[in-house]
Amino acid sequence: MARDVKALEGSMRKLQQSCSELGSHKYFDEFFQIIHRPGWTTVLDEFFVGTMIATMQDQVNNVTKHLERLMEGARQVGR
C-alpha cells in the first residue's frame, strides 16, 4: 500500500473544517430564539429536545476521545 500523506492531511483538514462549522453560532443562535417563542416548550418538547441535546453531547465527547486516541497513536509512529 503506497503512502498517501497528502490524502491523510486532506482528510484531517476536512474533519477540522467540519468540526469548526458544527460549532457555528448559526445553529445555536437560531435554537435559542426558537425555544423562547410563546407556546413552543411543552413537557414533551423539553423531553425530546433535551434527549437530543444529551445524545449530541455524547457524540461530541466521543469524537474528542477518538481524536485524542488518534493523536496518541500518531505521536508513537516513527519514534
mmJSON file of the N, C-alpha and C atoms, coordinates in Angstrom:
{"data_MODEL":{"atom_site":{
"group_PDB":["ATOM","ATOM","ATOM","ATOM","ATOM","ATOM","ATOM","ATOM","ATOM","ATOM","ATOM","ATOM","ATOM","ATOM","ATOM","ATOM","ATOM","ATOM","ATOM","ATOM","ATOM","ATOM","ATOM","ATOM","ATOM","ATOM","ATOM","ATOM","ATOM","ATOM","ATOM","ATOM","ATOM","ATOM","ATOM","ATOM","ATOM","ATOM","ATOM","ATOM","ATOM","ATOM","ATOM","ATOM","ATOM","ATOM","ATOM","ATOM","ATOM","ATOM","ATOM","ATOM","ATOM","ATOM","ATOM","ATOM","ATOM","ATOM","ATOM","ATOM","ATOM","ATOM","ATOM","ATOM","ATOM","ATOM","ATOM","ATOM","ATOM","ATOM","ATOM","ATOM","ATOM","ATOM","ATOM","ATOM","ATOM","ATOM","ATOM","ATOM","ATOM","ATOM","ATOM","ATOM","ATOM","ATOM","ATOM","ATOM","ATOM","ATOM","ATOM","ATOM","ATOM","ATOM","ATOM","ATOM","ATOM","ATOM","ATOM","ATOM","ATOM","ATOM","ATOM","ATOM","ATOM","ATOM","ATOM","ATOM","ATOM","ATOM","ATOM","ATOM","ATOM","ATOM","ATOM","ATOM","ATOM","ATOM","ATOM","ATOM","ATOM","ATOM","ATOM","ATOM","ATOM","ATOM","ATOM","ATOM","ATOM","ATOM","ATOM","ATOM","ATOM","ATOM","ATOM","ATOM","ATOM","ATOM","ATOM","ATOM","ATOM","ATOM","ATOM","ATOM","ATOM","ATOM","ATOM","ATOM","ATOM","ATOM","ATOM","ATOM","ATOM","ATOM","ATOM","ATOM","ATOM","ATOM","ATOM","ATOM","ATOM","ATOM","ATOM","ATOM","ATOM","ATOM","ATOM","ATOM","ATOM","ATOM","ATOM","ATOM","ATOM","ATOM","ATOM","ATOM","ATOM","ATOM","ATOM","ATOM","ATOM","ATOM","ATOM","ATOM","ATOM","ATOM","ATOM","ATOM","ATOM","ATOM","ATOM","ATOM","ATOM","ATOM","ATOM","ATOM","ATOM","ATOM","ATOM","ATOM","ATOM","ATOM","ATOM","ATOM","ATOM","ATOM","ATOM","ATOM","ATOM","ATOM","ATOM","ATOM","ATOM","ATOM","ATOM","ATOM","ATOM","ATOM","ATOM","ATOM","ATOM","ATOM","ATOM","ATOM","ATOM","ATOM","ATOM","ATOM","ATOM","ATOM","ATOM","ATOM","ATOM","ATOM","ATOM","ATOM","ATOM"],
"id":[1,2,3,4,5,6,7,8,9,10,11,12,13,14,15,16,17,18,19,20,21,22,23,24,25,26,27,28,29,30,31,32,33,34,35,36,37,38,39,40,41,42,43,44,45,46,47,48,49,50,51,52,53,54,55,56,57,58,59,60,61,62,63,64,65,66,67,68,69,70,71,72,73,74,75,76,77,78,79,80,81,82,83,84,85,86,87,88,89,90,91,92,93,94,95,96,97,98,99,100,101,102,103,104,105,106,107,108,109,110,111,112,113,114,115,116,117,118,119,120,121,122,123,124,125,126,127,128,129,130,131,132,133,134,135,136,137,138,139,140,141,142,143,144,145,146,147,148,149,150,151,152,153,154,155,156,157,158,159,160,161,162,163,164,165,166,167,168,169,170,171,172,173,174,175,176,177,178,179,180,181,182,183,184,185,186,187,188,189,190,191,192,193,194,195,196,197,198,199,200,201,202,203,204,205,206,207,208,209,210,211,212,213,214,215,216,217,218,219,220,221,222,223,224,225,226,227,228,229,230,231,232,233,234,235,236,237],
"type_symbol":["N","C","C","N","C","C","N","C","C","N","C","C","N","C","C","N","C","C","N","C","C","N","C","C","N","C","C","N","C","C","N","C","C","N","C","C","N","C","C","N","C","C","N","C","C","N","C","C","N","C","C","N","C","C","N","C","C","N","C","C","N","C","C","N","C","C","N","C","C","N","C","C","N","C","C","N","C","C","N","C","C","N","C","C","N","C","C","N","C","C","N","C","C","N","C","C","N","C","C","N","C","C","N","C","C","N","C","C","N","C","C","N","C","C","N","C","C","N","C","C","N","C","C","N","C","C","N","C","C","N","C","C","N","C","C","N","C","C","N","C","C","N","C","C","N","C","C","N","C","C","N","C","C","N","C","C","N","C","C","N","C","C","N","C","C","N","C","C","N","C","C","N","C","C","N","C","C","N","C","C","N","C","C","N","C","C","N","C","C","N","C","C","N","C","C","N","C","C","N","C","C","N","C","C","N","C","C","N","C","C","N","C","C","N","C","C","N","C","C","N","C","C","N","C","C","N","C","C","N","C","C","N","C","C","N","C","C"],
"label_atom_id":["N","CA","C","N","CA","C","N","CA","C","N","CA","C","N","CA","C","N","CA","C","N","CA","C","N","CA","C","N","CA","C","N","CA","C","N","CA","C","N","CA","C","N","CA","C","N","CA","C","N","CA","C","N","CA","C","N","CA","C","N","CA","C","N","CA","C","N","CA","C","N","CA","C","N","CA","C","N","CA","C","N","CA","C","N","CA","C","N","CA","C","N","CA","C","N","CA","C","N","CA","C","N","CA","C","N","CA","C","N","CA","C","N","CA","C","N","CA","C","N","CA","C","N","CA","C","N","CA","C","N","CA","C","N","CA","C","N","CA","C","N","CA","C","N","CA","C","N","CA","C","N","CA","C","N","CA","C","N","CA","C","N","CA","C","N","CA","C","N","CA","C","N","CA","C","N","CA","C","N","CA","C","N","CA","C","N","CA","C","N","CA","C","N","CA","C","N","CA","C","N","CA","C","N","CA","C","N","CA","C","N","CA","C","N","CA","C","N","CA","C","N","CA","C","N","CA","C","N","CA","C","N","CA","C","N","CA","C","N","CA","C","N","CA","C","N","CA","C","N","CA","C","N","CA","C","N","CA","C","N","CA","C","N","CA","C","N","CA","C","N","CA","C","N","CA","C"],
"label_alt_id":[null,null,null,null,null,null,null,null,null,null,null,null,null,null,null,null,null,null,null,null,null,null,null,null,null,null,null,null,null,null,null,null,null,null,null,null,null,null,null,null,null,null,null,null,null,null,null,null,null,null,null,null,null,null,null,null,null,null,null,null,null,null,null,null,null,null,null,null,null,null,null,null,null,null,null,null,null,null,null,null,null,null,null,null,null,null,null,null,null,null,null,null,null,null,null,null,null,null,null,null,null,null,null,null,null,null,null,null,null,null,null,null,null,null,null,null,null,null,null,null,null,null,null,null,null,null,null,null,null,null,null,null,null,null,null,null,null,null,null,null,null,null,null,null,null,null,null,null,null,null,null,null,null,null,null,null,null,null,null,null,null,null,null,null,null,null,null,null,null,null,null,null,null,null,null,null,null,null,null,null,null,null,null,null,null,null,null,null,null,null,null,null,null,null,null,null,null,null,null,null,null,null,null,null,null,null,null,null,null,null,null,null,null,null,null,null,null,null,null,null,null,null,null,null,null,null,null,null,null,null,null,null,null,null,null,null,null],
"label_comp_id":["MET","MET","MET","ALA","ALA","ALA","ARG","ARG","ARG","ASP","ASP","ASP","VAL","VAL","VAL","LYS","LYS","LYS","ALA","ALA","ALA","LEU","LEU","LEU","GLU","GLU","GLU","GLY","GLY","GLY","SER","SER","SER","MET","MET","MET","ARG","ARG","ARG","LYS","LYS","LYS","LEU","LEU","LEU","GLN","GLN","GLN","GLN","GLN","GLN","SER","SER","SER","CYS","CYS","CYS","SER","SER","SER","GLU","GLU","GLU","LEU","LEU","LEU","GLY","GLY","GLY","SER","SER","SER","HIS","HIS","HIS","LYS","LYS","LYS","TYR","TYR","TYR","PHE","PHE","PHE","ASP","ASP","ASP","GLU","GLU","GLU","PHE","PHE","PHE","PHE","PHE","PHE","GLN","GLN","GLN","ILE","ILE","ILE","ILE","ILE","ILE","HIS","HIS","HIS","ARG","ARG","ARG","PRO","PRO","PRO","GLY","GLY","GLY","TRP","TRP","TRP","THR","THR","THR","THR","THR","THR","VAL","VAL","VAL","LEU","LEU","LEU","ASP","ASP","ASP","GLU","GLU","GLU","PHE","PHE","PHE","PHE","PHE","PHE","VAL","VAL","VAL","GLY","GLY","GLY","THR","THR","THR","MET","MET","MET","ILE","ILE","ILE","ALA","ALA","ALA","THR","THR","THR","MET","MET","MET","GLN","GLN","GLN","ASP","ASP","ASP","GLN","GLN","GLN","VAL","VAL","VAL","ASN","ASN","ASN","ASN","ASN","ASN","VAL","VAL","VAL","THR","THR","THR","LYS","LYS","LYS","HIS","HIS","HIS","LEU","LEU","LEU","GLU","GLU","GLU","ARG","ARG","ARG","LEU","LEU","LEU","MET","MET","MET","GLU","GLU","GLU","GLY","GLY","GLY","ALA","ALA","ALA","ARG","ARG","ARG","GLN","GLN","GLN","VAL","VAL","VAL","GLY","GLY","GLY","ARG","ARG","ARG"],
"label_asym_id":["A","A","A","A","A","A","A","A","A","A","A","A","A","A","A","A","A","A","A","A","A","A","A","A","A","A","A","A","A","A","A","A","A","A","A","A","A","A","A","A","A","A","A","A","A","A","A","A","A","A","A","A","A","A","A","A","A","A","A","A","A","A","A","A","A","A","A","A","A","A","A","A","A","A","A","A","A","A","A","A","A","A","A","A","A","A","A","A","A","A","A","A","A","A","A","A","A","A","A","A","A","A","A","A","A","A","A","A","A","A","A","A","A","A","A","A","A","A","A","A","A","A","A","A","A","A","A","A","A","A","A","A","A","A","A","A","A","A","A","A","A","A","A","A","A","A","A","A","A","A","A","A","A","A","A","A","A","A","A","A","A","A","A","A","A","A","A","A","A","A","A","A","A","A","A","A","A","A","A","A","A","A","A","A","A","A","A","A","A","A","A","A","A","A","A","A","A","A","A","A","A","A","A","A","A","A","A","A","A","A","A","A","A","A","A","A","A","A","A","A","A","A","A","A","A","A","A","A","A","A","A","A","A","A","A","A","A"],
"label_entity_id":["1","1","1","1","1","1","1","1","1","1","1","1","1","1","1","1","1","1","1","1","1","1","1","1","1","1","1","1","1","1","1","1","1","1","1","1","1","1","1","1","1","1","1","1","1","1","1","1","1","1","1","1","1","1","1","1","1","1","1","1","1","1","1","1","1","1","1","1","1","1","1","1","1","1","1","1","1","1","1","1","1","1","1","1","1","1","1","1","1","1","1","1","1","1","1","1","1","1","1","1","1","1","1","1","1","1","1","1","1","1","1","1","1","1","1","1","1","1","1","1","1","1","1","1","1","1","1","1","1","1","1","1","1","1","1","1","1","1","1","1","1","1","1","1","1","1","1","1","1","1","1","1","1","1","1","1","1","1","1","1","1","1","1","1","1","1","1","1","1","1","1","1","1","1","1","1","1","1","1","1","1","1","1","1","1","1","1","1","1","1","1","1","1","1","1","1","1","1","1","1","1","1","1","1","1","1","1","1","1","1","1","1","1","1","1","1","1","1","1","1","1","1","1","1","1","1","1","1","1","1","1","1","1","1","1","1","1"],
"label_seq_id":[1,1,1,2,2,2,3,3,3,4,4,4,5,5,5,6,6,6,7,7,7,8,8,8,9,9,9,10,10,10,11,11,11,12,12,12,13,13,13,14,14,14,15,15,15,16,16,16,17,17,17,18,18,18,19,19,19,20,20,20,21,21,21,22,22,22,23,23,23,24,24,24,25,25,25,26,26,26,27,27,27,28,28,28,29,29,29,30,30,30,31,31,31,32,32,32,33,33,33,34,34,34,35,35,35,36,36,36,37,37,37,38,38,38,39,39,39,40,40,40,41,41,41,42,42,42,43,43,43,44,44,44,45,45,45,46,46,46,47,47,47,48,48,48,49,49,49,50,50,50,51,51,51,52,52,52,53,53,53,54,54,54,55,55,55,56,56,56,57,57,57,58,58,58,59,59,59,60,60,60,61,61,61,62,62,62,63,63,63,64,64,64,65,65,65,66,66,66,67,67,67,68,68,68,69,69,69,70,70,70,71,71,71,72,72,72,73,73,73,74,74,74,75,75,75,76,76,76,77,77,77,78,78,78,79,79,79],
"pdbx_PDB_ins_code":[null,null,null,null,null,null,null,null,null,null,null,null,null,null,null,null,null,null,null,null,null,null,null,null,null,null,null,null,null,null,null,null,null,null,null,null,null,null,null,null,null,null,null,null,null,null,null,null,null,null,null,null,null,null,null,null,null,null,null,null,null,null,null,null,null,null,null,null,null,null,null,null,null,null,null,null,null,null,null,null,null,null,null,null,null,null,null,null,null,null,null,null,null,null,null,null,null,null,null,null,null,null,null,null,null,null,null,null,null,null,null,null,null,null,null,null,null,null,null,null,null,null,null,null,null,null,null,null,null,null,null,null,null,null,null,null,null,null,null,null,null,null,null,null,null,null,null,null,null,null,null,null,null,null,null,null,null,null,null,null,null,null,null,null,null,null,null,null,null,null,null,null,null,null,null,null,null,null,null,null,null,null,null,null,null,null,null,null,null,null,null,null,null,null,null,null,null,null,null,null,null,null,null,null,null,null,null,null,null,null,null,null,null,null,null,null,null,null,null,null,null,null,null,null,null,null,null,null,null,null,null,null,null,null,null,null,null],
"Cartn_x":[0.845,0.0,0.886,0.691,1.505,1.126,2.117,1.87,1.217,0.155,-0.516,-0.769,0.317,0.258,-0.631,-0.611,-1.453,-2.931,-3.311,-4.711,-5.08,-4.167,-4.419,-4.559,-3.664,-3.742,-5.047,-5.437,-6.69,-7.895,-7.882,-8.974,-9.038,-7.872,-7.835,-8.27,-7.879,-8.307,-9.818,-10.367,-11.815,-12.529,-12.008,-12.575,-12.495,-11.362,-11.187,-12.223,-12.442,-13.42,-14.832,-15.149,-16.48,-16.736,-15.742,-15.891,-16.07,-15.339,-15.444,-16.837,-17.35,-18.674,-19.767,-19.575,-20.555,-20.732,-19.682,-19.74,-20.201,-20.626,-21.054,-22.215,-22.202,-23.253,-24.615,-24.633,-25.913,-26.896,-26.444,-27.346,-27.804,-26.865,-27.17,-28.014,-27.669,-28.441,-29.883,-30.087,-31.454,-32.209,-31.542,-32.178,-32.657,-31.793,-32.162,-33.364,-33.46,-34.627,-35.89,-35.791,-36.962,-37.565,-36.741,-37.292,-37.949,-37.709,-38.334,-39.619,-40.045,-41.31,-42.459,-43.469,-44.617,-45.244,-45.487,-46.157,-45.285,-44.022,-43.18,-42.829,-42.4,-41.808,-42.852,-43.293,-44.16,-43.288,-43.888,-43.143,-42.573,-43.366,-42.896,-41.757,-41.887,-40.809,-39.516,-39.627,-38.437,-37.786,-38.604,-38.062,-37.35,-38.031,-37.459,-36.184,-36.256,-35.1,-33.973,-34.317,-33.295,-32.563,-33.302,-32.694,-31.78,-32.227,-31.401,-30.119,-30.227,-29.043,-28.059,-28.565,-27.695,-27.003,-27.732,-27.161,-26.084,-26.35,-25.348,-24.114,-24.299,-23.15,-22.319,-22.993,-22.265,-21.44,-22.021,-21.307,-20.084,-20.229,-19.097,-18.001,-18.399,-17.419,-16.69,-17.429,-16.809,-15.843,-16.213,-15.311,-14.025,-14.16,-12.983,-12.086,-12.676,-11.891,-11.199,-11.908,-11.3,-10.143,-10.302,-9.229,-8.017,-8.254,-7.145,-6.411,-7.152,-6.521,-5.756,-6.336,-5.654,-4.314,-4.323,-3.09,-2.08,-2.548,-1.631,-0.925,-1.695,-1.108,-0.171,-0.583,0.244,1.576,1.54,2.785,3.76,3.241,4.084,4.779,4.214,4.78,6.12,7.103,8.41,9.278,8.883,9.726,10.879],
"Cartn_y":[-1.183,0.0,1.241,2.08,3.291,4.303,5.071,6.136,7.304,7.8,8.964,9.974,10.61,11.556,12.743,13.15,14.285,13.95,12.718,12.308,12.305,11.817,11.835,13.269,14.129,15.529,16.155,15.859,16.388,15.92,14.657,14.115,14.787,15.0,15.626,17.086,17.768,19.168,19.25,18.285,18.245,18.018,17.116,16.884,18.152,18.839,20.083,21.115,21.245,22.199,21.816,20.533,20.07,20.368,20.135,20.424,21.919,22.713,24.164,24.644,24.129,24.528,24.067,22.914,22.392,23.33,23.975,24.899,26.296,26.465,27.775,28.32,29.615,30.264,30.174,29.962,29.994,28.971,27.786,26.779,27.154,27.548,27.813,29.071,30.118,31.357,31.149,30.423,30.163,29.299,28.289,27.423,28.229,29.119,29.919,30.82,31.301,32.117,31.266,30.109,29.246,28.809,28.372,27.814,28.863,30.119,31.174,31.706,31.121,31.537,31.087,31.915,31.544,30.218,29.36,28.096,27.0,27.294,26.278,25.157,25.476,24.469,23.817,22.649,21.827,20.8,20.044,19.0,17.997,17.635,16.692,17.294,18.571,19.249,19.233,19.572,19.6,18.229,17.19,15.839,15.467,15.64,15.277,16.057,17.361,18.208,17.972,17.824,17.55,16.251,15.235,13.949,14.08,14.821,15.034,15.791,16.8,17.566,16.665,15.843,14.941,13.942,13.421,12.481,13.156,14.369,15.088,15.399,15.731,15.991,14.723,13.57,12.298,12.07,12.373,12.192,13.106,14.34,15.276,14.757,14.264,13.696,12.517,11.667,10.52,10.965,11.96,12.473,12.993,13.697,14.208,13.062,12.009,10.852,10.18,10.038,9.415,10.25,11.547,12.424,12.325,12.266,12.134,10.814,9.733,8.426,8.428,9.052,9.176,9.875,10.966,11.726,10.932,10.182,9.337,8.332,7.714,6.758,7.422,8.56,9.271,9.685,10.099,10.52,9.355,8.136,6.965,6.487,6.834,6.385,7.083,6.283,6.84,7.187,6.798,7.07,6.136],
"Cartn_z":[0.0,0.0,0.0,-0.939,-1.077,-0.004,0.396,1.37,0.652,1.22,0.645,1.766,2.187,3.294,2.952,1.691,1.286,1.464,1.172,1.361,2.838,3.679,5.122,5.631,5.17,5.579,5.095,3.876,3.343,4.153,4.529,5.342,6.708,7.306,8.632,8.538,7.483,7.311,7.082,6.369,6.159,7.49,8.311,9.64,10.483,10.426,11.167,10.742,9.437,8.916,9.349,9.288,9.698,11.17,12.002,13.438,13.669,12.929,13.057,12.663,11.543,11.079,12.03,12.65,13.591,14.776,15.188,16.314,15.932,14.702,14.229,15.053,15.259,16.033,15.361,14.046,13.338,13.894,14.237,14.782,16.192,17.001,18.397,18.566,17.861,17.968,17.535,16.44,15.979,16.978,17.526,18.514,19.716,20.214,21.384,21.101,19.893,19.52,19.47,18.862,18.677,20.009,20.941,22.18,23.07,22.798,23.605,22.993,21.892,21.302,22.197,22.322,23.165,22.713,23.678,23.412,22.847,22.614,21.987,22.946,24.135,25.0,25.904,25.478,26.313,27.027,27.92,28.625,27.628,26.636,25.62,24.797,24.422,23.681,24.489,25.767,26.623,26.709,26.843,26.923,25.629,24.496,23.204,22.913,23.035,22.712,23.723,24.983,25.997,25.728,25.299,24.962,23.754,22.755,21.564,21.913,22.754,23.161,23.904,24.82,25.581,24.649,23.671,22.715,21.866,21.411,20.624,21.458,22.739,23.608,23.774,23.912,23.987,22.721,21.566,20.3,20.216,20.649,20.651,21.587,22.748,23.682,23.05,22.315,21.653,20.556,19.785,18.744,19.384,20.499,21.206,21.655,22.221,22.663,21.482,20.364,19.181,18.651,18.636,18.165,19.09,20.391,21.336,21.119,20.894,20.639,19.315,18.302,17.016,17.195,17.951,18.163,18.991,19.973,20.757,19.849,18.957,18.019,17.03,16.499,15.526,16.13,17.382,18.054,18.246,18.321,18.543,17.257,16.118,14.841,14.609,14.269,13.929,15.121,16.282,17.469,17.537],
"occupancy":[1.0,1.0,1.0,1.0,1.0,1.0,1.0,1.0,1.0,1.0,1.0,1.0,1.0,1.0,1.0,1.0,1.0,1.0,1.0,1.0,1.0,1.0,1.0,1.0,1.0,1.0,1.0,1.0,1.0,1.0,1.0,1.0,1.0,1.0,1.0,1.0,1.0,1.0,1.0,1.0,1.0,1.0,1.0,1.0,1.0,1.0,1.0,1.0,1.0,1.0,1.0,1.0,1.0,1.0,1.0,1.0,1.0,1.0,1.0,1.0,1.0,1.0,1.0,1.0,1.0,1.0,1.0,1.0,1.0,1.0,1.0,1.0,1.0,1.0,1.0,1.0,1.0,1.0,1.0,1.0,1.0,1.0,1.0,1.0,1.0,1.0,1.0,1.0,1.0,1.0,1.0,1.0,1.0,1.0,1.0,1.0,1.0,1.0,1.0,1.0,1.0,1.0,1.0,1.0,1.0,1.0,1.0,1.0,1.0,1.0,1.0,1.0,1.0,1.0,1.0,1.0,1.0,1.0,1.0,1.0,1.0,1.0,1.0,1.0,1.0,1.0,1.0,1.0,1.0,1.0,1.0,1.0,1.0,1.0,1.0,1.0,1.0,1.0,1.0,1.0,1.0,1.0,1.0,1.0,1.0,1.0,1.0,1.0,1.0,1.0,1.0,1.0,1.0,1.0,1.0,1.0,1.0,1.0,1.0,1.0,1.0,1.0,1.0,1.0,1.0,1.0,1.0,1.0,1.0,1.0,1.0,1.0,1.0,1.0,1.0,1.0,1.0,1.0,1.0,1.0,1.0,1.0,1.0,1.0,1.0,1.0,1.0,1.0,1.0,1.0,1.0,1.0,1.0,1.0,1.0,1.0,1.0,1.0,1.0,1.0,1.0,1.0,1.0,1.0,1.0,1.0,1.0,1.0,1.0,1.0,1.0,1.0,1.0,1.0,1.0,1.0,1.0,1.0,1.0,1.0,1.0,1.0,1.0,1.0,1.0,1.0,1.0,1.0,1.0,1.0,1.0,1.0,1.0,1.0,1.0,1.0,1.0],
"B_iso_or_equiv":[0.0,0.0,0.0,0.0,0.0,0.0,0.0,0.0,0.0,0.0,0.0,0.0,0.0,0.0,0.0,0.0,0.0,0.0,0.0,0.0,0.0,0.0,0.0,0.0,0.0,0.0,0.0,0.0,0.0,0.0,0.0,0.0,0.0,0.0,0.0,0.0,0.0,0.0,0.0,0.0,0.0,0.0,0.0,0.0,0.0,0.0,0.0,0.0,0.0,0.0,0.0,0.0,0.0,0.0,0.0,0.0,0.0,0.0,0.0,0.0,0.0,0.0,0.0,0.0,0.0,0.0,0.0,0.0,0.0,0.0,0.0,0.0,0.0,0.0,0.0,0.0,0.0,0.0,0.0,0.0,0.0,0.0,0.0,0.0,0.0,0.0,0.0,0.0,0.0,0.0,0.0,0.0,0.0,0.0,0.0,0.0,0.0,0.0,0.0,0.0,0.0,0.0,0.0,0.0,0.0,0.0,0.0,0.0,0.0,0.0,0.0,0.0,0.0,0.0,0.0,0.0,0.0,0.0,0.0,0.0,0.0,0.0,0.0,0.0,0.0,0.0,0.0,0.0,0.0,0.0,0.0,0.0,0.0,0.0,0.0,0.0,0.0,0.0,0.0,0.0,0.0,0.0,0.0,0.0,0.0,0.0,0.0,0.0,0.0,0.0,0.0,0.0,0.0,0.0,0.0,0.0,0.0,0.0,0.0,0.0,0.0,0.0,0.0,0.0,0.0,0.0,0.0,0.0,0.0,0.0,0.0,0.0,0.0,0.0,0.0,0.0,0.0,0.0,0.0,0.0,0.0,0.0,0.0,0.0,0.0,0.0,0.0,0.0,0.0,0.0,0.0,0.0,0.0,0.0,0.0,0.0,0.0,0.0,0.0,0.0,0.0,0.0,0.0,0.0,0.0,0.0,0.0,0.0,0.0,0.0,0.0,0.0,0.0,0.0,0.0,0.0,0.0,0.0,0.0,0.0,0.0,0.0,0.0,0.0,0.0,0.0,0.0,0.0,0.0,0.0,0.0,0.0,0.0,0.0,0.0,0.0,0.0],
"pdbx_formal_charge":[null,null,null,null,null,null,null,null,null,null,null,null,null,null,null,null,null,null,null,null,null,null,null,null,null,null,null,null,null,null,null,null,null,null,null,null,null,null,null,null,null,null,null,null,null,null,null,null,null,null,null,null,null,null,null,null,null,null,null,null,null,null,null,null,null,null,null,null,null,null,null,null,null,null,null,null,null,null,null,null,null,null,null,null,null,null,null,null,null,null,null,null,null,null,null,null,null,null,null,null,null,null,null,null,null,null,null,null,null,null,null,null,null,null,null,null,null,null,null,null,null,null,null,null,null,null,null,null,null,null,null,null,null,null,null,null,null,null,null,null,null,null,null,null,null,null,null,null,null,null,null,null,null,null,null,null,null,null,null,null,null,null,null,null,null,null,null,null,null,null,null,null,null,null,null,null,null,null,null,null,null,null,null,null,null,null,null,null,null,null,null,null,null,null,null,null,null,null,null,null,null,null,null,null,null,null,null,null,null,null,null,null,null,null,null,null,null,null,null,null,null,null,null,null,null,null,null,null,null,null,null,null,null,null,null,null,null],
"auth_seq_id":[1,1,1,2,2,2,3,3,3,4,4,4,5,5,5,6,6,6,7,7,7,8,8,8,9,9,9,10,10,10,11,11,11,12,12,12,13,13,13,14,14,14,15,15,15,16,16,16,17,17,17,18,18,18,19,19,19,20,20,20,21,21,21,22,22,22,23,23,23,24,24,24,25,25,25,26,26,26,27,27,27,28,28,28,29,29,29,30,30,30,31,31,31,32,32,32,33,33,33,34,34,34,35,35,35,36,36,36,37,37,37,38,38,38,39,39,39,40,40,40,41,41,41,42,42,42,43,43,43,44,44,44,45,45,45,46,46,46,47,47,47,48,48,48,49,49,49,50,50,50,51,51,51,52,52,52,53,53,53,54,54,54,55,55,55,56,56,56,57,57,57,58,58,58,59,59,59,60,60,60,61,61,61,62,62,62,63,63,63,64,64,64,65,65,65,66,66,66,67,67,67,68,68,68,69,69,69,70,70,70,71,71,71,72,72,72,73,73,73,74,74,74,75,75,75,76,76,76,77,77,77,78,78,78,79,79,79],
"auth_comp_id":["MET","MET","MET","ALA","ALA","ALA","ARG","ARG","ARG","ASP","ASP","ASP","VAL","VAL","VAL","LYS","LYS","LYS","ALA","ALA","ALA","LEU","LEU","LEU","GLU","GLU","GLU","GLY","GLY","GLY","SER","SER","SER","MET","MET","MET","ARG","ARG","ARG","LYS","LYS","LYS","LEU","LEU","LEU","GLN","GLN","GLN","GLN","GLN","GLN","SER","SER","SER","CYS","CYS","CYS","SER","SER","SER","GLU","GLU","GLU","LEU","LEU","LEU","GLY","GLY","GLY","SER","SER","SER","HIS","HIS","HIS","LYS","LYS","LYS","TYR","TYR","TYR","PHE","PHE","PHE","ASP","ASP","ASP","GLU","GLU","GLU","PHE","PHE","PHE","PHE","PHE","PHE","GLN","GLN","GLN","ILE","ILE","ILE","ILE","ILE","ILE","HIS","HIS","HIS","ARG","ARG","ARG","PRO","PRO","PRO","GLY","GLY","GLY","TRP","TRP","TRP","THR","THR","THR","THR","THR","THR","VAL","VAL","VAL","LEU","LEU","LEU","ASP","ASP","ASP","GLU","GLU","GLU","PHE","PHE","PHE","PHE","PHE","PHE","VAL","VAL","VAL","GLY","GLY","GLY","THR","THR","THR","MET","MET","MET","ILE","ILE","ILE","ALA","ALA","ALA","THR","THR","THR","MET","MET","MET","GLN","GLN","GLN","ASP","ASP","ASP","GLN","GLN","GLN","VAL","VAL","VAL","ASN","ASN","ASN","ASN","ASN","ASN","VAL","VAL","VAL","THR","THR","THR","LYS","LYS","LYS","HIS","HIS","HIS","LEU","LEU","LEU","GLU","GLU","GLU","ARG","ARG","ARG","LEU","LEU","LEU","MET","MET","MET","GLU","GLU","GLU","GLY","GLY","GLY","ALA","ALA","ALA","ARG","ARG","ARG","GLN","GLN","GLN","VAL","VAL","VAL","GLY","GLY","GLY","ARG","ARG","ARG"],
"auth_asym_id":["A","A","A","A","A","A","A","A","A","A","A","A","A","A","A","A","A","A","A","A","A","A","A","A","A","A","A","A","A","A","A","A","A","A","A","A","A","A","A","A","A","A","A","A","A","A","A","A","A","A","A","A","A","A","A","A","A","A","A","A","A","A","A","A","A","A","A","A","A","A","A","A","A","A","A","A","A","A","A","A","A","A","A","A","A","A","A","A","A","A","A","A","A","A","A","A","A","A","A","A","A","A","A","A","A","A","A","A","A","A","A","A","A","A","A","A","A","A","A","A","A","A","A","A","A","A","A","A","A","A","A","A","A","A","A","A","A","A","A","A","A","A","A","A","A","A","A","A","A","A","A","A","A","A","A","A","A","A","A","A","A","A","A","A","A","A","A","A","A","A","A","A","A","A","A","A","A","A","A","A","A","A","A","A","A","A","A","A","A","A","A","A","A","A","A","A","A","A","A","A","A","A","A","A","A","A","A","A","A","A","A","A","A","A","A","A","A","A","A","A","A","A","A","A","A","A","A","A","A","A","A","A","A","A","A","A","A"],
"auth_atom_id":["N","CA","C","N","CA","C","N","CA","C","N","CA","C","N","CA","C","N","CA","C","N","CA","C","N","CA","C","N","CA","C","N","CA","C","N","CA","C","N","CA","C","N","CA","C","N","CA","C","N","CA","C","N","CA","C","N","CA","C","N","CA","C","N","CA","C","N","CA","C","N","CA","C","N","CA","C","N","CA","C","N","CA","C","N","CA","C","N","CA","C","N","CA","C","N","CA","C","N","CA","C","N","CA","C","N","CA","C","N","CA","C","N","CA","C","N","CA","C","N","CA","C","N","CA","C","N","CA","C","N","CA","C","N","CA","C","N","CA","C","N","CA","C","N","CA","C","N","CA","C","N","CA","C","N","CA","C","N","CA","C","N","CA","C","N","CA","C","N","CA","C","N","CA","C","N","CA","C","N","CA","C","N","CA","C","N","CA","C","N","CA","C","N","CA","C","N","CA","C","N","CA","C","N","CA","C","N","CA","C","N","CA","C","N","CA","C","N","CA","C","N","CA","C","N","CA","C","N","CA","C","N","CA","C","N","CA","C","N","CA","C","N","CA","C","N","CA","C","N","CA","C","N","CA","C","N","CA","C","N","CA","C","N","CA","C","N","CA","C","N","CA","C","N","CA","C"],
"pdbx_PDB_model_num":[1,1,1,1,1,1,1,1,1,1,1,1,1,1,1,1,1,1,1,1,1,1,1,1,1,1,1,1,1,1,1,1,1,1,1,1,1,1,1,1,1,1,1,1,1,1,1,1,1,1,1,1,1,1,1,1,1,1,1,1,1,1,1,1,1,1,1,1,1,1,1,1,1,1,1,1,1,1,1,1,1,1,1,1,1,1,1,1,1,1,1,1,1,1,1,1,1,1,1,1,1,1,1,1,1,1,1,1,1,1,1,1,1,1,1,1,1,1,1,1,1,1,1,1,1,1,1,1,1,1,1,1,1,1,1,1,1,1,1,1,1,1,1,1,1,1,1,1,1,1,1,1,1,1,1,1,1,1,1,1,1,1,1,1,1,1,1,1,1,1,1,1,1,1,1,1,1,1,1,1,1,1,1,1,1,1,1,1,1,1,1,1,1,1,1,1,1,1,1,1,1,1,1,1,1,1,1,1,1,1,1,1,1,1,1,1,1,1,1,1,1,1,1,1,1,1,1,1,1,1,1,1,1,1,1,1,1]
}}}
